[in-house]
Amino acid sequence: PTTRRYWSGRPRESVTDFPVDFDAARFTPTEVRRLDEAEPRAHVAVAWAGSEWTSAYAVPLMVLQTLVGQWDRLNPASGGASTAPSALARALAAGDKCHSYVTFNTCYKDAGLFGLYLAAPPEGVDAAVAETMAYFQKLGAGDDAVLRDDDVARAKAQLKANLISQLDALAHVCEEIGRQFLTYERRLPLAELLARIDAVSLEDVRATAEHYLAGAGHAQAAYGSIAGLRKFEDCHTGNFS
């Protein structure tokens, strides 16, 4: 009732002369790199074209994001080389090549970005990026070493817990209502979203990873003490097959 009261009368067409009928966004693999040795760490973000909100791949990508997860060497709860839930986290925790990483999955009306941001010591950034790109190559190939039934089950359970916990924040709920009206033209019930997550299978996640990662070019942004980072063209996942 509250949603209908405040949103049912919203305009369906633009009421200004400002153009709104833009062409669909186009993802372009490219790089921005800025060396700054005054910054003691290296910061690198890698991203691939993702999905729009209404895509059939949107929910499997949410599961994939949770599966890759995040890791911080300073947080004991993140786990170590033998205890971290994600294969990537275990690989990066095994040495001193990375401080932390976090996966992101940003959806827009007609496009999306899926990727990862990491922070590393200058002497470890190249190895950290190489480990990360090798991992994404395996994800795109559906390798059992990084993508199994129990990985998907864990990611689905964690994703649902995250979504439920966000209901405690009124600002987030209001933002979610607005976003869903702009993308789905309706308020998406939590039960429906949880059911969509439950319906995601290992095969769905494999197909999604293959669709967005296998052989795909990526965009990259690097900043800080990155003198040791290999050239952008050498970071392509195809170099790690």
Secondary structure, DSSP 4 states (H G I P E B T S, - for coil): -HHHHHHTT--SS--SSS---PPPP-----EEEEE-TTSSSEEEEEEEE---TTSTTHHHHHHHHHHH-EEETT-GGG--TTT-SSHHHHHHHTSSS-SEEEEEEEE-SS-EEEEEEEEE-TTTHHHHHHHHHHHHHHHHHT-TTT--HHHHHHHHHHHHHHHHHGGG-HHHHHHHHHHHHHHTSS---HHHHHHHHHT--HHHHHHHHHHHHTT---EEEEEES-TTSPPGGGGSGGGG-
